């Protein structure tokens, strides 16, 4: 099946405050936005699953006081090319290696939320020598997004239930698009404790819930979800091995999480034990790791509290000497 270009979905997009740009990476065209002084240190922002670059729109001006900030749409999201059958950590990571070469052109700090954080970790481990200066892993599902993890609950004991529902009712490339059916299925299929936990992970002010699909979901290929539930997204990238190969300092933020004591089902990015194991592996690789717990914070700090997110990143980068000239 051929790749789907962004213009195939042109009618779904909305304007934003920052100019959107496109770079041809070969297999895909990647959409992105930039803010800040080109003379400042580079920071690459990597969205989560079902998030386009503009999820960082409120945080970017704050970060741009210290960095030149680049935020991207990953393949299968936003205005970047959708690539049926080609959603894996390795392909996402390779795209960004090319992006750093072609667009940023100098060593960069990488920061990603959720699945974007695991892609940031991939870059911290496997990017070209000298490309990456440090990594921020924002509430990322290490081990918990694998089907057979080295420790703790798997994706199918956590967010896999949500991803599977998205794919079942919306279909690869929105080939089904049954949004109403999805809404009816969620309370029928999901345990009450999971629904309550998801409400804390993804808080939404009263009155802001749209009647139809929210903008970020319109810009997302639900095949992503199937790739994680089936294990094809992570099959070639074992998290334990990846974390054991990290070559730069990292910051790990860990947000709301709960584990159902009866079923072992995780609602959140990862368990406390999984977070502990992440730190052990990075330190064993010889790299400094800063761990910050925000148990009351929603999944996306950069959206829920952009100022706190920016302050947290800048403080860590200052302590790690990453705001100095390369």
C-alpha positions in Angstrom: 0.0 0.0 0.0 1.3 3.4 -0.9 2.1 6.1 1.6 -0.6 8.8 2.2 0.5 12.4 1.8 -0.7 15.2 4.0 -2.5 16.8 1.2 -4.8 13.8 1.0 -6.3 15.0 4.3 -5.9 18.8 3.7 -9.5 19.5 4.7 -9.1 18.4 8.3 -6.3 20.9 9.3 -6.7 24.2 11.2 -4.3 27.2 11.3 -1.9 27.8 14.2 0.1 30.7 15.6 3.5 29.4 14.3 4.3 28.9 10.7 4.3 25.2 9.6 7.1 23.9 7.4 7.9 20.7 5.5 11.0 18.8 4.8 11.4 15.8 2.4 13.1 13.0 4.3 12.9 10.5 1.4 10.2 8.0 2.4 8.1 10.7 4.1 7.6 14.5 4.1 7.8 15.7 7.7 5.8 18.7 9.0 7.3 20.9 11.7 7.4 24.3 13.4 10.2 26.4 14.8 10.6 29.0 17.5 13.5 30.8 19.0 17.0 32.2 18.1 19.0 30.0 15.7 22.1 30.9 17.8 20.5 29.2 20.9 21.0 25.5 21.7 18.6 23.3 19.8 15.7 21.4 21.3 13.6 18.9 19.4 10.1 18.2 20.7 8.5 14.8 19.9 4.7 14.4 20.3 2.9 11.5 21.9 0.7 9.1 20.1 -2.4 11.0 18.8 -0.6 14.4 19.3 0.5 16.7 16.5 3.3 19.2 16.9 0.9 21.9 18.1 0.4 20.1 21.3 3.5 22.0 22.3 2.2 25.3 21.0 1.8 26.9 24.4 5.2 25.6 25.7 7.2 26.6 22.7 7.5 30.4 23.4 8.5 29.7 26.9 11.2 27.2 25.9 12.3 29.6 23.0 13.6 32.0 25.7 16.5 29.5 26.1 16.5 27.2 23.0 15.8 27.2 19.3 12.8 24.9 19.5 11.7 22.4 16.7 8.4 20.5 17.1 7.5 17.8 14.6 4.6 15.8 13.3 5.7 12.1 13.3 4.8 9.9 10.4 1.2 9.0 10.7 0.3 12.1 12.5 -0.5 15.7 11.6 0.5 16.9 8.2 3.4 14.4 7.9 3.0 11.4 5.5 0.9 8.5 6.7 2.7 5.2 6.0 0.5 2.1 6.3 2.5 -0.9 7.7 5.5 1.3 8.6 5.0 2.4 12.2 7.8 1.2 14.4 10.2 2.8 16.9 13.1 2.2 14.5 11.4 4.0 11.6 10.3 6.9 13.9 13.8 7.2 15.2 15.4 7.0 11.8 13.1 9.8 10.5 14.4 12.1 13.3 18.0 11.2 12.6 17.4 12.5 9.1 15.5 15.5 10.4 18.3 16.5 12.7 20.8 16.2 9.8 18.7 18.1 7.3 16.9 20.7 9.4 18.6 21.3 12.7 22.1 20.7 11.5 23.8 20.6 15.0 23.7 18.6 18.2 20.3 18.8 19.9 18.5 18.0 23.2 15.4 15.8 22.5 12.2 15.8 24.5 9.3 13.5 24.0 6.0 12.8 25.7 4.7 9.2 26.1 5.5 7.3 22.9 7.5 10.4 21.8 9.6 9.8 25.0 10.4 6.3 23.9 11.5 7.7 20.5 13.6 10.3 22.3 15.2 7.4 24.2 15.8 5.6 20.9 17.7 8.7 19.8 19.6 8.9 23.0 20.8 5.4 22.4 21.0 4.9 18.6 21.3 8.3 16.9 24.5 9.2 15.0 27.5 10.0 17.3 27.3 13.6 18.4 23.7 14.3 17.3 22.1 14.1 20.7 23.2 16.2 23.8 20.6 15.0 26.3 17.0 13.7 26.6 13.8 14.6 28.4 11.4 11.6 28.7 8.1 13.0 29.7 5.8 10.4 31.3 7.0 7.7 28.9 5.8 4.1 28.8 9.1 2.3 29.1 8.3 -1.5 29.2 4.6 -0.6 29.5 4.3 -0.1 25.8 5.8 -3.5 24.9 3.8 -6.7 24.5 6.3 -8.8 26.4 8.3 -6.4 28.6 11.3 -7.3 30.7 9.4 -6.1 33.8 6.0 -4.9 34.9 2.7 -4.7 33.0 2.6 -4.8 29.2 0.8 -2.5 26.8 -2.2 -4.9 26.8 -2.4 -4.4 30.6 -2.5 -0.7 30.1 -3.1 1.8 27.3 -3.5 -1.1 24.8 -7.2 -1.3 25.6 -7.7 2.3 24.5 -5.5 2.0 21.4 -7.3 -1.2 20.4 -10.7 0.5 20.7 -9.5 3.4 18.6 -8.3 1.1 15.9 -11.4 -1.1 16.0 -13.9 1.7 15.6 -11.9 4.2 13.5 -9.8 1.8 11.4 -6.4 2.0 9.8 -6.2 5.5 8.1 -9.8 6.2 9.4 -11.2 3.6 7.1 -14.1 3.0 9.4 -14.6 6.3 11.2 -17.3 5.1 13.6 -16.7 7.8 16.3 -20.2 7.4 17.8 -19.7 3.6 18.1 -16.4 4.3 19.8 -18.1 6.5 22.4 -20.7 3.9 23.1 -18.1 1.1 23.4 -15.8 2.9 25.9 -18.0 2.8 29.0 -19.1 -0.7 28.0 -15.7 -2.2 27.6 -13.4 -0.2 29.9 -13.4 -0.9 33.7 -14.7 2.0 35.8 -11.3 2.3 37.6 -9.6 2.7 34.2 -12.1 5.4 33.1 -11.5 7.3 36.3 -7.8 7.1 35.9 -7.9 8.2 32.3 -9.9 11.2 33.4 -6.9 12.1 35.6 -4.4 11.4 32.9 -6.2 13.5 30.4 -8.1 16.2 32.3 -10.5 18.3 30.3 -12.2 21.5 31.6 -16.0 21.3 31.8 -17.7 22.2 28.5 -14.6 21.6 26.3 -15.4 18.1 25.2 -16.3 18.2 21.5 -19.3 16.6 20.1 -17.2 14.8 17.4 -13.6 13.7 17.1 -11.2 16.3 18.6 -8.7 17.9 16.2 -5.7 15.8 17.4 -7.6 12.6 16.6 -8.6 13.8 13.2 -4.9 14.2 12.4 -3.9 10.7 13.7 -3.7 7.4 11.9 -5.3 4.8 14.2 -3.0 2.1 12.7 -0.5 3.5 15.2 -2.6 2.0 18.0 -2.8 -1.4 16.3 0.9 -1.4 15.8 1.5 -1.1 19.6 -1.2 -3.5 20.6 0.1 -6.2 18.2 3.7 -5.5 19.2 4.9 -4.7 15.7 5.8 -1.2 16.7 8.3 -2.4 19.4 9.3 -5.8 18.1 12.7 -4.7 16.8 13.4 -2.4 19.7 13.7 -4.1 23.1 13.4 -1.4 25.7 15.9 -3.0 28.1 18.5 -3.1 25.4 17.7 0.5 24.2 18.0 1.9 27.8 21.3 0.0 28.3 22.7 1.9 25.3 21.8 5.4 26.3 24.8 7.7 25.7 23.7 11.1 27.1 22.3 12.6 30.3 18.5 12.2 30.7 15.6 13.6 32.7 12.6 11.3 33.4 9.3 12.8 34.6 6.7 10.5 35.9 3.1 11.6 36.2 -0.2 10.2 37.4 -0.2 6.4 37.6 -2.4 3.7 39.3 -2.3 -0.1 39.2 -5.5 -2.0 39.9 -4.7 -4.4 42.7 -7.1 -7.0 41.5 -6.2 -7.1 37.8 -2.8 -5.6 37.6 -4.0 -3.1 35.0 -1.9 0.1 34.7 -3.4 3.5 34.1 -0.5 5.8 33.4 2.8 5.9 31.6 4.6 3.2 33.7 4.6 1.8 37.2 7.0 2.9 39.9 9.0 -0.3 39.5 9.3 0.2 35.8 10.5 3.8 36.4 13.1 2.5 38.9 14.4 -0.1 36.4 14.7 2.7 33.8 17.0 4.6 36.1 19.1 1.5 36.9 19.7 0.7 33.3 20.6 4.3 32.3 23.0 4.6 35.3 24.5 1.2 34.4 25.2 2.6 30.9 27.3 5.3 32.6 24.9 8.2 32.1 23.4 10.6 34.7 19.6 10.4 35.1 17.4 12.8 37.0 14.0 11.4 38.1 11.2 13.7 39.0 7.8 12.4 40.2 4.6 14.4 39.6 1.9 12.0 40.8 -0.9 14.5 40.5 0.1 15.7 37.0 -1.8 14.7 33.9 -0.1 12.8 31.2 1.0 15.8 29.2 2.7 18.4 31.5 3.6 20.5 28.5 -0.2 21.0 27.8 -1.6 21.0 31.4 1.1 23.3 32.8 3.4 24.7 30.1 5.2 27.0 32.5 6.1 24.2 34.9 7.2 22.0 31.9 9.4 24.8 30.6 10.9 25.5 34.0 11.5 21.9 34.6 13.3 21.4 31.3 15.4 24.6 31.6 16.4 23.9 35.2 17.6 20.4 34.3 19.3 21.6 31.2 21.1 24.3 33.2 22.3 21.7 35.8 23.4 19.4 33.0 25.3 22.2 31.3 23.2 21.8 28.1 22.5 25.5 27.8 26.1 26.2 27.1 27.4 26.6 23.6 28.3 23.4 21.8 
